[in-house]
Amino acid sequence: MGRAGELIAGRFLEGHGLTVLARNVRVDGGEIDLLALDSGVRVAVEVRTITGTGDPVDAVGHGKRRRVRRLGSRAGAVRVDFLGVRLGRDDVVVHWVPGCG
């Protein structure tokens, strides 16, 4: 499910003008789901995927945001975005929160 969400997220971001540089980027202390470029700005993207109801971005707490910021900076990112993918039975909903890290 996570892999599907990351593929959807990558296509979504590319459709909004970002360039996906890498997926599942390993840095000291963890992994960044997507590393992208937005008008010359390097962006670390945390992707959350759920099925059913709710907003997956709501599941990203303060501690996780702090951790993703730290990992992103280790990868040279100056911005952290969160992108939630909800896989419904009949639809896919994407919620992108740029610069929320």
N, C-alpha and C positions, 0 to 999 in steps of 0.2 A: 504494500500500500504506500509506503514512504517513497519508494522509487517512482511509482506512478505519479505521486504528487510533485516530486522534483522535476519530472519531465514536463508536466503540465505547467509548473511554475516557470521553467526555463522558456517554454514557448510563449507564455503570457508576457514575460519580461521582454523578450525579443520583439513581440508584437507592439510593445510600448516604447521601442527605440533603444533598449539596452542591449549590450552585447554580452553574452554569457562566455566568460573566459575559461572557467573550469567548474567541475562538479566534484563534490566530496573531497574538498581540499584539506589535507592533513597539515596541521601546524602543531607546534609544541603545545601540548595540553588538550588537544581535541581536534574537531573537524568542523569545517564550514560547509554547509549544504551547497551553496552556489557562490561563486565569485564572479561579479559582473562589472561592466564598465558603463557608466551613464554620463555622456558628454564629457569624457575625460576623467570622471570621478570614479575611483575604485570603490565598489560596494560589496559588502558581505551580506548574503541573504540567508536567513533562517527560514526554512519551510516546515510548516506543520500541516499534516494531512489527517483528516478524520472522515468517518462515514456517519451518516445519520444527521442529527440536528446540531445546531450551535455554531459558534464561530471559533475556528481553531486558533486564531490569534489571541483569543481570550485565555487560552491555556498557557501562554508564555508569560511566566511570572517575572518579577523584578530580578531575581537571582539569575534566571536564564538569560535575560536581556544583558545583564552585566557580563556574564560569561561570553556571550556572543560578541559583545563589544571588544572584550579582551582578545578573543581569538581573531576577530576581524583585523584588529590593529597589527597583530603578528603577521597577517597576510598582506599588509599594506593598505587595507581598506580605510577610507576616511568617513564612510557612512555605513550604517547598518540598517537593513530593511527586514521587515517580517512579512511573510506571505503565507496566508492560510488557504488551504485547498479543502473544500468539503465535497466529498464524492457522494452524491445522492443516488437514489435508485434511477431517477430519470434525468438528472442534471449534474453539472459540476459548477460550483460557485467558488470564485477566487476573491480573496480579500487581501489587498496589498497595502501595507503601511510603510511608506518610504520614510527613512530617517527617524525611526521610532526607537532605535537602540539607545 
